[in-house]
Structures are given as C-alpha cells and as structure tokens.
Amino acid sequence: MVNDGDLVAIFHSVHRVMQAEKALKQARCEMLLIPVPRQLSSDCGLAIRFPGSLKAEVLQALQGAGLEPSELYRREGGQFESESNETA
C-alpha cells in the first residue's frame, strides 16, 4: 500500500529495480519493493516505495549506484503526481 506523502520510483527493468533495492538496503534506506500501482504504467511491474521525507537520501544512494529511477511519483490525496527526481 502506498500512503499519502510516499514516493514511488519506477525503473526500466526488473533487473534495475532489483539492483536499486540491493543498493538501498546496503545504504540502510527505509524502502519497500512493491507492484507498480495500477494508476501508473510500467513495463517492469515492480517499483520502490519510500517515505517522501527520505527523498534526498534515497536518490543520493541510487545516484551513487548509477541507478536513478526513470520516473518518480508522489502520492497526495489518493492521486499520484509526477515529481522531479533531482535531489533537493
């Protein structure tokens, strides 16, 4: 389940999302591997959910591993809004 304020990172392939999960676990970032929400489309089928408050930390860890997400969404009011994946 994705709660309001959570971010969902989508990657181009299952391989990349699995690498991203491993990198985030090594960096001890709070995250969860989830199916891509129905409202969002992805060929991959898997995504990474994490609290919005950890955006900079998570994106820094992913960038350091060369695994920036192809798309990033924030859930607000039950809707997903595209969000820049730049570190703030």
C-alpha positions in Angstrom: 0.0 0.0 0.0 1.2 3.5 -0.8 0.3 6.2 1.7 0.0 9.9 1.1 3.4 11.5 1.1 5.1 8.4 -0.1 7.2 8.4 -3.2 7.2 5.6 -5.9 10.3 5.1 -8.0 9.9 3.3 -11.3 12.7 1.7 -13.3 13.0 0.5 -16.9 13.6 -3.2 -16.0 13.1 -5.7 -13.2 16.9 -6.1 -13.2 17.4 -2.4 -12.4 14.8 -2.3 -9.7 16.4 -5.3 -8.0 19.8 -3.6 -8.2 18.2 -0.5 -6.7 16.6 -2.5 -3.9 20.0 -4.0 -3.1 21.8 -0.6 -3.1 19.1 1.0 -0.9 19.3 -1.9 1.6 23.1 -1.6 1.7 22.7 2.2 2.4 20.1 1.3 5.1 17.4 3.4 3.5 13.8 2.7 4.5 12.1 1.3 1.4 9.8 -1.4 0.2 9.6 -3.3 -3.2 6.0 -3.1 -4.4 4.0 -3.9 -7.5 3.6 -0.7 -9.7 0.3 0.9 -8.7 -2.5 0.5 -11.3 -2.7 4.2 -11.8 0.9 4.2 -13.1 2.1 2.3 -16.1 5.4 0.4 -16.3 6.7 -2.5 -18.3 8.7 -3.6 -15.3 5.8 -4.3 -12.9 7.8 -3.6 -9.8 8.6 -0.3 -8.1 10.3 1.0 -4.9 8.2 2.9 -2.4 9.8 5.1 0.3 8.8 8.0 2.6 8.9 11.4 0.9 10.9 12.7 3.8 13.8 10.5 2.7 13.8 11.7 -1.0 17.3 13.2 -0.9 18.8 10.3 1.0 17.3 7.7 -1.3 18.1 9.5 -4.6 21.6 10.1 -3.5 22.1 6.4 -2.7 20.6 5.4 -6.1 22.6 8.0 -8.0 25.8 6.7 -6.3 25.0 3.3 -7.6 24.2 4.6 -11.1 20.5 3.6 -10.7 18.4 6.7 -11.0 14.7 6.0 -11.4 13.2 6.6 -14.9 10.1 8.1 -13.2 9.3 9.3 -9.7 5.8 9.9 -8.3 4.4 11.3 -5.0 1.1 10.2 -3.7 -1.1 13.0 -2.4 -4.8 13.0 -1.8 -5.1 9.5 -3.2 -3.6 10.6 -6.6 -0.1 10.2 -8.0 1.8 13.3 -9.2 4.9 13.2 -11.2 7.9 14.6 -9.3 11.3 15.6 -10.3 13.9 13.0 -9.3 16.5 15.7 -8.7 18.0 15.8 -5.2 16.8 18.9 -3.4 
